[in-house]
Amino acid sequence: MNKSIYILLLLLPLFTQCITQKTNSSKMAGYEYIDGSGNKYTITSTTITYDPMTPERSSSGTYSGGEPYTVNIEEKNFNDLKLVFKKCIDNKTGQTSERNKGTGMLIVLPERITYIFEMNSPQKKEIEDAIYLASHR
């Protein structure tokens, strides 16, 4: 019996770590989208956070994406965004393997799987329109 307790005590940290990792990854579920100008949108099930490009970080030294903001979104808005993202990810037309100026980049969290959409692709426009709509309700 003492041997069983000893083994359980040895395994306890492993189980605790697994539970913690699962909890942390579920909290991180969401998306990041970086538009063609380098403005970043972080999208979770409850918020959209906009982190604009600043003149200090821009290639021109003058471009500003405006003011940062965070808005709360409804679960329905998040689900609508997920559907748009899935549709655009599944349609390989308009995707590219290289991140060039003007392309849009969608990152699926927490896995950090990256999809890059060409500058003038319909998918890029659809993603950006959906984010704008969800963040301006």
Secondary structure as UniProt FT lines:
FT   HELIX           2..27
FT   STRAND          30..34
FT   TURN            36..37
FT   STRAND          40..43
FT   STRAND          47..51
FT   TURN            55..57
FT   STRAND          69..72
FT   HELIX           75..90
FT   TURN            93..94
FT   STRAND          95..96
FT   TURN            101..102
FT   STRAND          104..109
FT   TURN            110..112
FT   STRAND          113..117
FT   TURN            119..120
FT   HELIX           122..135
//
